[in-house]
Amino acid sequence: MKIIAGIYKNRLIKKSVSKKKIDALRPTTAMVRESIFNIINSYMEVQGQDITVCSFLDLCCGSGIVGIEALSRGFKEAYFVDCNKHSLQVLLENIRFIDNKYYNYSFCKVEKLRFLEQKTFDVIFLDPPYKNLQILDIITHTRKFMHKDTLLILELRKSFVFGTPNAFQKCFNKEYSNCQLIGLKINFNVK
């Protein structure tokens, strides 16, 4: 996999491959990543935000390609979270591979997520395993990491029928060959 834009453009990143085929990880494709960052750039422009002062949270990060892409494109900091120990090892190798001395980053297993509970993020990207049946619980849990302008981007299986939880409002839904991207903002009218 290659980083597609920014200061690390064309750098190769290792793909995280699970030891069990049943848990096979599927990295976000270059076409979908390009779309994600086009959406983010448009959103930031409308909000009047400068990404060089923004924070990025990559949940269910796998190899970390989306968060590393965010750093490459100028985000101030990126946080990476995954529950798969092997994915976090590959992520660490990938971060060490890029010249990261200018960036703030942190990564953890999902069980250690409490250390982030006092932090909010400008962009949250969530790409849970397609077989995860607790997607709505995960989405609802992310609310504590959001402020009024946070954009939450979900990558879900194309066939997944998504019902927007009351705590959120849908900004967009874009479909690709095998996945869909859904954008959510927090709905402050709902407690």
NUKE-696985 format. One record per residue (C-alpha): x negated, y negated, z; residue in one letter. Coordinates in nm, 4 decimals. Example, Ala and Ser with C-alpha at 12.3 -4.5 7.8 and 13.67 -1.06 7.14 Angstrom:
<nodes>
xx,yy,zz,residuo
-1.2300,0.4500,0.7800,A
-1.3670,0.1060,0.7140,S
</nodes>
This chain:
<nodes>
xx,yy,zz,residuo
0.0000,0.0000,0.0000,M
-0.1186,-0.3486,-0.0780,K
-0.0506,-0.6798,0.0872,I
0.1259,-0.8753,-0.1870,I
0.0626,-1.2400,-0.0990,A
-0.1272,-1.4782,0.1237,G
-0.4879,-1.4776,0.2353,I
-0.5051,-1.0972,0.2433,Y
-0.3451,-1.0471,-0.0973,K
-0.4391,-0.7144,-0.2582,N
-0.5922,-0.5733,0.0605,R
-0.5053,-0.2058,0.0975,L
-0.3224,-0.0987,0.4117,I
-0.3019,0.2596,0.5363,K
0.0382,0.4205,0.5233,K
0.1597,0.5710,0.8472,S
0.2458,0.9345,0.7865,V
0.4181,1.1314,1.0576,S
0.2916,1.4786,1.1334,K
0.6464,1.6114,1.1123,K
0.8139,1.5921,0.7732,K
1.1490,1.5439,0.9433,I
1.0207,1.2146,1.0831,D
0.8626,1.1089,0.7537,A
0.8130,0.7352,0.7531,L
0.9029,0.5273,0.4529,R
0.7176,0.2002,0.4255,P
0.8983,-0.1058,0.2960,T
0.8284,-0.1296,-0.0772,T
0.6450,-0.4239,-0.2314,A
0.9613,-0.5358,-0.4148,M
1.1642,-0.5391,-0.0928,V
0.8825,-0.7143,0.0990,R
0.8678,-0.9837,-0.1689,E
1.2421,-1.0327,-0.1327,S
1.2136,-1.0472,0.2484,I
0.9580,-1.3257,0.2336,F
1.1485,-1.5167,-0.0354,N
1.4487,-1.5073,0.1992,I
1.2360,-1.6147,0.4961,I
1.0777,-1.9025,0.3020,N
1.4181,-2.0300,0.1871,S
1.5596,-1.9966,0.5380,Y
1.2641,-2.1795,0.6952,M
1.2923,-2.4570,0.4396,E
1.6623,-2.5092,0.5175,V
1.5895,-2.5009,0.8928,Q
1.3011,-2.7453,0.8513,G
1.0609,-2.4995,1.0110,Q
0.6932,-2.4559,0.9268,D
0.5920,-2.0870,0.9314,I
0.2432,-2.1767,1.0559,T
0.3978,-2.2418,1.3982,V
0.6446,-1.9509,1.3859,C
0.6399,-1.6100,1.5513,S
0.7291,-1.2785,1.3871,F
0.8497,-0.9592,1.5572,L
0.8172,-0.6350,1.3595,D
1.0357,-0.3730,1.5341,L
0.9996,-0.0088,1.4303,C
0.6870,-0.1347,1.2566,C
0.5419,0.1914,1.1217,G
0.2140,0.0987,0.9507,S
0.2766,-0.2697,1.0267,G
0.2821,-0.3725,0.6606,I
0.5650,-0.6262,0.7025,V
0.4134,-0.7927,1.0100,G
0.0667,-0.7969,0.8522,I
0.2233,-0.9516,0.5420,E
0.3728,-1.2197,0.7712,A
0.0282,-1.2973,0.9138,L
-0.1191,-1.3036,0.5638,S
0.1462,-1.5551,0.4565,R
0.0718,-1.7889,0.7450,G
0.2828,-1.6973,1.0487,F
0.1180,-1.8139,1.3702,K
0.1606,-1.4793,1.5441,E
0.3064,-1.1334,1.4985,A
0.4157,-0.8726,1.7475,Y
0.4466,-0.5069,1.6478,F
0.6611,-0.2494,1.8278,V
0.7119,0.1200,1.7532,D
0.7935,0.4353,1.9493,C
0.5673,0.6578,1.7375,N
0.2167,0.6896,1.8847,K
0.0703,0.7906,1.5466,H
0.2202,0.4805,1.3810,S
0.0639,0.2568,1.6441,L
-0.2769,0.4195,1.5856,Q
-0.2488,0.3532,1.2106,V
-0.1305,-0.0024,1.2828,L
-0.4355,-0.0669,1.4999,L
-0.6635,0.0599,1.2210,E
-0.4847,-0.1676,0.9725,N
-0.5165,-0.4727,1.1964,I
-0.8847,-0.4008,1.2551,R
-0.9318,-0.3652,0.8784,F
-0.8069,-0.7159,0.8047,I
-1.0062,-1.0144,0.9228,D
-0.7852,-1.0854,1.2214,N
-1.0006,-1.3216,1.4248,K
-0.7741,-1.6152,1.3342,Y
-0.4456,-1.4518,1.4346,Y
-0.2555,-1.3732,1.7474,N
-0.1027,-1.0298,1.7461,Y
0.0104,-0.7755,1.9970,S
0.1514,-0.4260,1.9683,F
0.3153,-0.1803,2.2028,C
0.5244,0.1298,2.2343,K
0.8937,0.0554,2.2614,V
0.8920,0.1669,2.6277,E
0.6632,-0.1271,2.7105,K
0.8893,-0.3823,2.5406,L
0.9703,-0.5512,2.8728,R
0.6546,-0.7609,2.8502,F
0.8220,-0.9504,2.5622,L
1.1476,-1.0223,2.7454,E
1.0548,-1.3834,2.8219,Q
0.9680,-1.4517,2.4559,K
1.1862,-1.5470,2.1627,T
1.0916,-1.5134,1.7982,F
1.1612,-1.7147,1.4847,D
1.1925,-1.4055,1.2620,V
1.2642,-1.0476,1.3670,I
1.2349,-0.7647,1.1176,F
1.3969,-0.4354,1.2158,L
1.3513,-0.1242,1.0031,D
1.4719,0.1633,1.2227,P
1.4466,0.5255,1.1117,P
1.7350,0.5956,0.8761,Y
1.8481,0.8854,1.0934,K
1.8655,0.6712,1.4078,N
2.2225,0.6806,1.5312,L
2.1681,0.4015,1.7850,Q
2.1147,0.1221,1.5337,I
2.3885,-0.0994,1.6811,L
2.2413,-0.0585,2.0306,D
1.8975,-0.1575,1.9019,I
2.0416,-0.4597,1.7193,I
2.2362,-0.5725,2.0249,T
1.9206,-0.5359,2.2371,H
1.7291,-0.7728,2.0066,T
1.9618,-1.0607,2.1042,R
1.7452,-1.1351,2.4090,K
1.4519,-1.2116,2.1747,F
1.6493,-1.4644,1.9695,M
1.7001,-1.8399,1.9890,H
1.9605,-2.0398,1.7978,K
1.7626,-2.0436,1.4708,D
1.6154,-1.6919,1.4782,T
1.6670,-1.4870,1.1637,L
1.7074,-1.1126,1.2210,L
1.6469,-0.9073,0.9057,I
1.7530,-0.5425,0.8998,L
1.6382,-0.2853,0.6479,E
1.8903,-0.0011,0.6392,L
1.9698,0.2934,0.4147,R
2.1759,0.1690,0.1200,K
2.4648,0.3996,0.2030,S
2.4813,0.2883,0.5678,F
2.8104,0.1088,0.6366,V
2.7181,-0.1786,0.8643,F
2.9746,-0.3497,1.0821,G
2.8403,-0.6785,1.2171,T
2.8490,-0.6782,1.5982,P
3.0477,-0.9651,1.7535,N
2.7307,-1.1136,1.9028,A
2.6000,-1.1860,1.5503,F
2.7026,-1.3529,1.2287,Q
2.5961,-1.2157,0.8912,K
2.3892,-1.4486,0.6697,C
2.3335,-1.2185,0.3721,F
2.3436,-0.8626,0.2440,N
2.1204,-0.7616,-0.0485,K
2.1076,-0.4134,-0.1981,E
1.8138,-0.2405,-0.3635,Y
1.7709,0.1051,-0.5145,S
1.7580,0.2926,-0.1833,N
1.8016,0.0336,0.0913,C
1.9833,-0.2813,0.1900,Q
1.8643,-0.5950,0.3661,L
2.1027,-0.7630,0.6058,I
2.0386,-1.1001,0.7636,G
2.1881,-1.1890,1.0997,L
2.1909,-1.4930,1.3244,K
2.3006,-1.4995,1.6823,I
2.6629,-1.5970,1.7405,N
2.6503,-1.8260,2.0443,F
3.0285,-1.8392,2.0590,N
3.0210,-1.4826,2.1947,V
2.8650,-1.3995,2.5307,K
</nodes>
